[in-house]
Protein backbone atom coordinates (compact mmCIF):
# COMPACT_ATOMS: atom_id res chain seq x y z
CA UNK A 1 0.00 0.00 0.00
CA UNK A 2 1.55 3.34 -1.05
CA UNK A 3 0.64 6.79 0.20
CA UNK A 4 -1.71 7.42 -2.71
CA UNK A 5 -3.67 4.28 -1.82
CA UNK A 6 -3.84 5.43 1.80
CA UNK A 7 -5.35 8.79 0.86
CA UNK A 8 -7.83 7.12 -1.51
CA UNK A 9 -8.94 4.61 1.13
CA UNK A 10 -9.72 7.47 3.48
CA UNK A 11 -11.55 9.38 0.72
CA UNK A 12 -8.99 12.18 0.68
CA UNK A 13 -6.80 13.94 -1.85
CA UNK A 14 -3.04 13.60 -1.62
CA UNK A 15 -1.61 16.20 0.72
CA UNK A 16 -4.65 16.34 3.01
CA UNK A 17 -3.96 17.83 6.43
CA UNK A 18 -3.41 15.85 9.61
CA UNK A 19 -6.79 17.04 10.94
CA UNK A 20 -8.59 15.89 7.76
CA UNK A 21 -6.90 12.47 7.91
CA UNK A 22 -7.87 12.01 11.55
CA UNK A 23 -11.48 13.13 11.00
CA UNK A 24 -11.96 10.92 7.94
CA UNK A 25 -10.48 7.87 9.69
CA UNK A 26 -12.71 8.30 12.73
CA UNK A 27 -15.81 8.60 10.57
CA UNK A 28 -14.99 5.55 8.41
CA UNK A 29 -13.71 3.45 11.34
CA UNK A 30 -17.02 3.91 13.13
CA UNK A 31 -18.86 2.88 9.97
CA UNK A 32 -16.84 -0.32 9.37
CA UNK A 33 -15.88 -1.27 12.94
CA UNK A 34 -16.18 -5.05 13.65
CA UNK A 35 -18.26 -4.33 16.76
CA UNK A 36 -20.89 -2.65 14.58
CA UNK A 37 -20.62 -5.26 11.81
CA UNK A 38 -19.88 -8.48 13.75
CA UNK A 39 -20.71 -10.93 10.94
CA UNK A 40 -19.50 -8.87 7.99
CA UNK A 41 -16.03 -9.99 6.86
CA UNK A 42 -15.90 -7.32 4.16
CA UNK A 43 -16.47 -4.63 6.76
CA UNK A 44 -13.73 -6.15 8.93
CA UNK A 45 -11.29 -6.18 5.99
CA UNK A 46 -12.21 -2.60 5.21
CA UNK A 47 -11.64 -1.59 8.83
CA UNK A 48 -8.21 -3.27 8.86
CA UNK A 49 -7.24 -1.58 5.58
CA UNK A 50 -8.42 1.80 6.90
CA UNK A 51 -6.40 1.33 10.09
CA UNK A 52 -3.26 0.41 8.11
CA UNK A 53 -3.71 3.42 5.83
CA UNK A 54 -4.26 5.75 8.77
CA UNK A 55 -1.21 4.48 10.66
CA UNK A 56 1.00 4.79 7.59
CA UNK A 57 -0.14 8.36 6.92
CA UNK A 58 0.56 9.31 10.54
CA UNK A 59 4.19 8.40 9.98
CA UNK A 60 4.58 10.97 7.21
CA UNK A 61 1.99 13.69 7.97
CA UNK A 62 2.78 15.77 11.04
CA UNK A 63 0.15 17.42 13.25
CA UNK A 64 -0.12 21.11 12.44
CA UNK A 65 1.47 22.26 15.72
CA UNK A 66 4.39 19.83 15.24
CA UNK A 67 4.83 20.94 11.64
CA UNK A 68 4.92 24.57 12.75
CA UNK A 69 7.56 23.72 15.34
CA UNK A 70 9.60 21.91 12.68
CA UNK A 71 9.41 24.95 10.42
CA UNK A 72 10.64 27.15 13.25
CA UNK A 73 13.55 24.78 13.81
CA UNK A 74 14.34 24.83 10.08
CA UNK A 75 14.31 28.62 10.06
CA UNK A 76 16.66 28.80 13.03
CA UNK A 77 18.92 26.37 11.21
CA UNK A 78 19.00 28.64 8.18
CA UNK A 79 19.80 31.64 10.37
CA UNK A 80 22.64 29.72 11.98
CA UNK A 81 24.01 28.76 8.58
CA UNK A 82 24.00 32.41 7.50
CA UNK A 83 25.72 33.47 10.73
CA UNK A 84 28.55 31.02 10.15
CA UNK A 85 28.72 31.89 6.43
CA UNK A 86 27.98 28.34 5.38
CA UNK A 87 26.16 27.95 2.07
CA UNK A 88 22.54 26.89 2.41
CA UNK A 89 21.37 24.35 -0.15
CA UNK A 90 17.96 25.11 -1.61
CA UNK A 91 15.94 22.48 -3.45
CA UNK A 92 14.16 23.44 -6.65
CA UNK A 93 10.88 21.86 -7.68
CA UNK A 94 12.68 19.85 -10.38
CA UNK A 95 15.17 18.52 -7.84
CA UNK A 96 12.49 17.70 -5.30
CA UNK A 97 10.81 15.43 -7.84
CA UNK A 98 13.98 13.31 -7.98
CA UNK A 99 14.50 13.07 -4.20
CA UNK A 100 14.20 9.58 -2.81
CA UNK A 101 11.16 8.82 -0.64
CA UNK A 102 11.73 8.02 3.05
CA UNK A 103 13.34 4.64 3.68
CA UNK A 104 10.54 2.06 3.68
CA UNK A 105 12.15 0.14 6.51
CA UNK A 106 12.17 3.28 8.66
CA UNK A 107 8.49 3.92 7.87
CA UNK A 108 7.60 0.33 8.75
CA UNK A 109 9.49 0.59 12.03
CA UNK A 110 7.78 3.85 12.96
CA UNK A 111 4.42 2.35 12.03
CA UNK A 112 5.17 -0.68 14.18
CA UNK A 113 5.95 1.30 17.32
CA UNK A 114 3.11 3.78 16.86
CA UNK A 115 0.76 0.80 16.57
CA UNK A 116 2.30 -0.74 19.69
CA UNK A 117 1.60 2.44 21.67
CA UNK A 118 -2.01 2.44 20.47
CA UNK A 119 -2.32 -1.27 21.27
CA UNK A 120 -1.14 -0.61 24.82
CA UNK A 121 -3.75 2.13 25.22
CA UNK A 122 -6.55 -0.12 23.94
CA UNK A 123 -5.57 -2.90 26.35
CA UNK A 124 -5.31 -0.53 29.32
CA UNK A 125 -8.75 0.86 28.47
CA UNK A 126 -10.10 -2.72 28.11
CA UNK A 127 -11.08 -2.04 24.50
CA UNK A 128 -10.23 -5.60 23.58
CA UNK A 129 -11.95 -5.91 20.15
CA UNK A 130 -10.13 -2.78 18.94
CA UNK A 131 -6.84 -4.06 20.36
CA UNK A 132 -7.24 -7.41 18.59
CA UNK A 133 -8.21 -5.78 15.26
CA UNK A 134 -5.20 -3.47 15.47
CA UNK A 135 -2.76 -6.24 16.42
CA UNK A 136 -4.08 -8.55 13.69
CA UNK A 137 -3.74 -5.80 11.07
CA UNK A 138 -0.12 -5.21 12.11
CA UNK A 139 0.63 -8.95 12.13
CA UNK A 140 -0.82 -9.29 8.62
CA UNK A 141 1.42 -6.47 7.46
CA UNK A 142 4.55 -7.70 9.30
CA UNK A 143 3.98 -11.45 9.22
CA UNK A 144 7.67 -12.30 9.72
CA UNK A 145 8.20 -10.02 12.73
CA UNK A 146 8.47 -12.19 15.87
CA UNK A 147 7.88 -9.21 18.17
CA UNK A 148 4.60 -8.34 16.44
CA UNK A 149 3.46 -11.99 16.70
CA UNK A 150 4.23 -11.87 20.41
CA UNK A 151 2.13 -8.71 20.85
CA UNK A 152 -0.79 -10.32 19.06
CA UNK A 153 -0.52 -13.48 21.15
CA UNK A 154 -0.44 -11.45 24.37
CA UNK A 155 -3.49 -9.46 23.22
CA UNK A 156 -5.34 -12.75 22.59
CA UNK A 157 -4.34 -14.05 26.03
CA UNK A 158 -5.37 -10.86 27.86
CA UNK A 159 -8.75 -10.88 26.16
CA UNK A 160 -9.17 -14.60 26.88
CA UNK A 161 -8.51 -13.95 30.57
CA UNK A 162 -11.01 -11.07 30.58
CA UNK A 163 -13.62 -13.33 28.96
CA UNK A 164 -13.17 -15.87 31.77
CA UNK A 165 -13.98 -13.13 34.28
CA UNK A 166 -17.08 -12.30 32.22
CA UNK A 167 -18.05 -16.01 32.24
CA UNK A 168 -17.82 -16.23 28.42
CA UNK A 169 -15.97 -19.51 28.73
CA UNK A 170 -16.22 -20.92 25.20
CA UNK A 171 -15.06 -17.65 23.68
CA UNK A 172 -12.28 -17.44 26.26
CA UNK A 173 -11.03 -20.90 25.25
CA UNK A 174 -10.93 -19.86 21.58
CA UNK A 175 -8.74 -16.81 22.27
CA UNK A 176 -6.43 -18.65 24.66
CA UNK A 177 -5.85 -21.29 21.98
CA UNK A 178 -5.18 -18.52 19.47
CA UNK A 179 -2.57 -17.09 21.83
CA UNK A 180 -0.70 -20.42 21.98
CA UNK A 181 -0.93 -20.94 18.23
CA UNK A 182 0.28 -17.41 17.42
CA UNK A 183 3.42 -17.56 19.58
CA UNK A 184 3.99 -21.26 20.39
CA UNK A 185 7.63 -20.87 21.54
CA UNK A 186 6.96 -18.20 24.17
CA UNK A 187 7.42 -20.13 27.42
CA UNK A 188 6.25 -17.30 29.66
CA UNK A 189 3.08 -16.84 27.65
CA UNK A 190 2.50 -20.61 27.55
CA UNK A 191 2.74 -20.75 31.35
CA UNK A 192 0.18 -17.96 31.76
CA UNK A 193 -2.21 -19.52 29.25
CA UNK A 194 -1.98 -22.90 31.02
CA UNK A 195 -2.95 -21.16 34.27
CA UNK A 196 -5.93 -19.61 32.48
CA UNK A 197 -6.96 -23.04 31.16
CA UNK A 198 -6.78 -24.39 34.72
CA UNK A 199 -9.17 -21.64 35.82
CA UNK A 200 -11.47 -22.65 32.99
CA UNK A 201 -11.43 -26.29 34.08
CA UNK A 202 -12.27 -25.35 37.65
CA UNK A 203 -15.27 -23.29 36.48
CA UNK A 204 -16.51 -26.07 34.18
FENQUI-V414843 format. One record per backbone hydrogen bond with DSSP energy under -0.5 kcal/mol. CO is the residue of the C=O (numbers start at 0). NH is the residue of the N-H. Records with the same first field share a line. If there is no record, write none. Layout:
# FENQUI-V414843
CO: NH ; NH
This chain:
# FENQUI-V414843
1: 5
2: 6
3: 7
4: 8
5: 9
6: 11
7: 10
12: 15
16: 20
17: 21
18: 22
19: 23
20: 24
21: 25
22: 26
23: 27
24: 28
25: 29
26: 30
27: 31
28: 32
32: 35 ; 36
36: 39
38: 40
39: 43
40: 44
41: 45
42: 46
43: 47
44: 48
45: 49
46: 50
47: 51
48: 52
49: 53
50: 54
51: 55
52: 56
53: 57
54: 58
55: 58
56: 59 ; 60
59: 61
62: 66
63: 67
64: 68
65: 69
66: 70
67: 71
68: 72
69: 73
70: 74
71: 75
72: 76
73: 77
74: 78
75: 79
76: 80
77: 81
78: 82
79: 83
80: 85
81: 84
86: 88
87: 89
89: 91
91: 95
92: 96
93: 97
94: 97 ; 98
95: 98
102: 106
103: 107
104: 108
105: 109
106: 110
107: 111
108: 112
109: 113
110: 114
111: 115
112: 116
113: 117
114: 118
115: 119
116: 120
117: 121
118: 122
119: 123
120: 124
121: 126
122: 125
125: 127
126: 130
127: 131
128: 132
129: 133
130: 134
131: 135
132: 136
133: 137
134: 138
135: 139
136: 140
137: 141
139: 142
141: 144
143: 145
144: 148
145: 149
146: 150
147: 151
148: 152
149: 153
150: 154
151: 155
152: 156
153: 157
154: 158
155: 159
156: 160
157: 161
158: 162
159: 163
160: 164
161: 165
162: 167
163: 166
166: 168
167: 171
168: 172
169: 173
170: 174
171: 175
172: 176
173: 177
174: 178
175: 179
176: 180
177: 181
178: 182
180: 183
182: 185
184: 186
185: 189
186: 190
187: 191
188: 192
189: 193
190: 194
191: 195
192: 196
193: 197
194: 198
195: 199
196: 200
197: 201
198: 202
199: 203
